[in-house]
Amino acid sequence: TDLAAIDQEIFQLGLDTQQGKAFKLAFTKKISLIQGPPGTGKTFIGVAIVKFILQITSRSTTGPIILTCYTNHALDQFLTKITEFTQNVVRIGANSKDPLIEKYSLLNVSQALEVKFNKENGRTFAYLK
């Protein structure tokens, strides 16, 4: 990724030094971990990173983006923001208390896509019907 484009995005987002560093590391390292105390902008930065990835890549070249959060509540907040600009989301795991996010659960998405699950040799595989 073009570092000048990343720096321009950091400027446009108005990120502070630490947030800008986290944003840039997401594009210069294979794995990026953002952590910090409440209110430091973890969700904001994470959403900005996902949005920028989707802006600078074509759909055919963007593989899955895996997001993990410490709590279900944090994941639901993150996904709520992401679904403002893409609905290409699958939430894996249980315990979502947000009805807006529940429609993105693996079960609901798989039913909507008519996915068939088969168990073979102790593994579960999903196939489009």
Buried (B, 14 or more C-beta within 10 A) or exposed (E): EEEEEBEEBBEEBEBEEEBBEBBBBBBEEEEBEBEEEEEBBBBBBBBBBBBBBBEBEEEEEEEEEEBEBEEBEBBBBBBBBBBEEEEEBEBEEEEBEBEEBEBBBBEEBBEEEEBEEEEEEEEEEEEEE
